[in-house]
Amino acid sequence: MRPAPVISVTVIALLYSGYGLRAVVVVYGLAIIGPLLLMAVYVRRLLPELKISPFRVRGDAWREMISLGGRMQVLGVVPMVAVSIDAILLFRYRTEAFTGGYLVARQLASRIQVLPMLGFGALTPATAELFARGDQKMIREIYKTAQRITVVVVTYF
C-alpha cells in the first residue's frame, strides 16, 4: 500500500481536530524518517559487515557534501513551489483543512487523468501480437473500444 493516502487522511484528520501546521510537519517528518530508519535496520541485517562511520570522512569531504546537499535542496524547492503555487495561495487565504481537501482532490483528479494513458499502454503487447499476425481488423476494433472506454471515463470523472 502506498503511504500517500494514509498521510493525506492523517493530515486532514489532524487539521480538522485543530492541531494545526505543527501536526502536519510532524506527520510528514515521521513519513520521511520512519522509512529511513527501517531501511537502516534492513541494511544492517542484510550486510552486517558494512561499517559506516561519520568519523572516517575527511573534513573537506563533509564541507563538500553539505554544500552540494544545500544546492540540491534549493534546486528541489523551486519546482515544488512552482507546482504548488495554487495550494500556497489557498493556504494563505483559506484554512488548512480546506487546502488539504483541495490537495487530495487535485491528486485524485491527476491520477484519473493518467488512467487513459495507462490503458493504452496496456494495449501495446496485445496489439503487437496481432500486428505480427497481420490482423489489422482486430487491432482497429480493440482501439475503437479503448477509445470509447476512455471517452466515458474522462467524461464522467
N, C-alpha and C positions, 0 to 999 in steps of 0.2 A: 504494500500500500504506500502511496506517495504521501509524504508528510504535509504537503502544502494545504490540502483541505482541512486537515486537523489543526494546523497552525491558524488558518483563517477563521475557523469556527471558534477556536480558543480565544483569539484576539477579539472577535466580535462579542463573545460572551463576557470577557473581562471589561470591555469598554461599556457595554450595557449595564454591567454591575457597578460602574462608577470608578474603576481603578485607574483609568487614565493612561497617559502616554508611558509612564514608567512600567506598567504591566506589559505593554507592547514590546518595550525594549527587553524586558526580562524574558518574555516568551521567545522572541527572535534570538536572543543570546543563548538560551538553552537549546534552541533548534540548531544553532551553529556549533556550540561547544559539545553538546551531547554526542553527536556522531563522531566528532574528532576524538573524544575520549574512548568511545567504543572501538574505533579504528586503531588507536594506540594499543589498547589491550589485545586486540586481534593480532596485530603485527608482532607484539611482544610474545604471544603464544606461538605464532607461526614461525618466527625467527628469533629464538631465544639468544642466539649468538650475536645478534646485531646490537652494537653498543653505540648509542648516540649521546654525546655529551656536549653541552654548550661551552664547556671549558677547553675543549680541544680545538676550537675555532680561533684563528688569529684575530686580533683587534681590528685590523683594517678590513678583514672579511666581514666582520659584524657591521662595520660602518657601511660597507658596500651593499650588504643585504638590506639593511634598514633604509638606505637612500633609494634603492631600487623598489623596495616594497612601498615606500611613500609615493613614488612616482606612479606606480601601478595603481595604488588606491585612488589617486587624483584622476587617472585615466578611467577608472571604473566608475567614479562618481558622475562624471559629465554625461555619459549615455543614460545612466539611471535617472538623473534629473530630467533629461530631455524626454524620456519615455513616460515619466511620472508627473509631468508638469500639471496635468489636469487634476490628479489626486492631490498634489501640493496646494493648488488653488482651492479645491474643495475643502481641504483640511483647514485652510486659512479662514474661510467664510462659513463653514458648517461644522457640525460636531464630528468627533472621532468615529462614532458609531455609524453615522451617515456615510462618511468617507469609506469606512471598512465595508459596508454593504455595497457601495458603488464598486469598489475594487473586486469584490467577489463576483459581482455581476459582470464586470468587464472581463475577468479571467474566463468565466463561463462562456461568454459570447465569443471570445477569441478562440477557445477550444472548439466550439461548434463550427466556427468558420474553417477550421483546419480539417474537419471531418470529410468534406468532399474530396480534398486533395489526398487524404489517406485512402479513401475508397478507390480513386482512380489508380493510385499506386499499387493497391492490392490486385487490380485487374491486369497488371502488366505480365505476371508469369502465365496467367491463363490465356491471355491473348497471344503471347509469344508462341505457345504451343500450337494454338490454332493457326497462327501465321505460318509456322513451319509446315503445317499440313496443307496450307493453301485454302483454308475455309474462311474466305472473306465475308460471306453472308452471316455466319455465326458471330464474327467479330463485330460487324455492324449492329447486330441485334443486342449483343452484350453492352456495347457502348450507348446505344439508344436507351436501353433500360437503366443503365447507370446515370445517364443524363436526366431521365425522368425522376429517378430517386433523388438526385442532387437538387433538382428544382423544388421538389416537395420539401426536402429537409431545410434548404436555405430559405424558402418562403415562409415556413411555419416557425422557424427559430430566428 
